[in-house]
Amino acid sequence: MRTLSILCVLAMIGISGCVVTAQPGPGGYELLGERWVQGNGQAVHEGIGGLRRDGAFTSIRLIVQNAPVQMDDFWVTFGDGQQWHPGSRLEFGPGTETRDIGLPGGVRHIRRVDFVMNNFPGNGRAKVELWAR
């Protein structure tokens, strides 16, 4: 009986350890997803879908870690299938981020965000993070 009790306690600890809660970042932003990119000077298309949190948001922010990235285009696909292209070309150094990028139409559900980007040969892999609030 004691062994069964210990196993039940361990199972409960294991189950509770699998629950991930969204931790608000700076300014109330929540991390929705991330992608690693290594373009080696070539353009690559990456997307962040299957977001960590489903919810309604009014703005997004992109953060790049570890290596510089040139983002030639990005677009947001909303829950209703509508796409929005901000039409921005962005260059990031490691550890840099965008300003708040307001979403059109007020509060929106985000299905995925796609990017066309590259980093420069020899600069390693860059991590692109998508945050929203």
Secondary structure, DSSP 4 states (H G I P E B T S, - for coil): -HHHHHHHHHHHHHHHHT---PPB-GGG-EEEEEEEE--TTS-EEEEE-S-S---EESEEEEEEESS-EEEEEEEEEETTS-EE-----EEE-TTEE---EEPTTSSEEEEEEEEEEE--TTS--EEEEEEE-
